Amino acid sequence: MRTKEPKCPIANMVCPRNNDPEKGTYCPAWTEYTETNHQTGEDRIQKECMFTAMPKFMAHTLSAANRPAAAIEQTRNELVRGFSQVSQALYSGARIEQENDDDAER
């Protein structure tokens, strides 16, 4: 049994699944885009309604936006660790020098 195509919420008609006015009924929200499978590197053309594709686009955008943030946070954490080690070394060196000065005065 063939399922009935859902109605478009914008045009209030059954989706024509094309965006070419020369083919008769068309929808400007119907789009084609290239999608890359990140595991295989394979590119494929997706044909889809923009209204149904929008959540996927938003998720990809958020994922891409978080990558630099994670790298920045990792770099910041490494800098904090490095500065902590340097400050501890300077503090230890200053403390040793102070003890040597105290011993020399005695």
Rosetta blueprint (number, residue, H / E / L):
1 M L
2 R L
3 T L
4 K L
5 E L
6 P L
7 K E
8 C L
9 P L
10 I L
11 A L
12 N L
13 M L
14 V E
15 C L
16 P L
17 R L
18 N L
19 N L
20 D L
21 P H
22 E H
23 K H
24 G L
25 T L
26 Y L
27 C L
28 P L
29 A L
30 W E
31 T E
32 E E
33 Y E
34 T E
35 E E
36 T E
37 N L
38 H L
39 Q L
40 T L
41 G L
42 E L
43 D E
44 R E
45 I E
46 Q E
47 K E
48 E E
49 C E
50 M H
51 F H
52 T H
53 A H
54 M H
55 P H
56 K H
57 F H
58 M H
59 A H
60 H H
61 T H
62 L H
63 S H
64 A H
65 A H
66 N H
67 R H
68 P H
69 A H
70 A H
71 A H
72 I H
73 E H
74 Q H
75 T H
76 R H
77 N H
78 E H
79 L H
80 V H
81 R H
82 G H
83 F H
84 S H
85 Q H
86 V H
87 S H
88 Q H
89 A H
90 L H
91 Y H
92 S H
93 G H
94 A H
95 R H
96 I H
97 E H
98 Q H
99 E H
100 N H
101 D H
102 D H
103 D H
104 A H
105 E H
106 R L
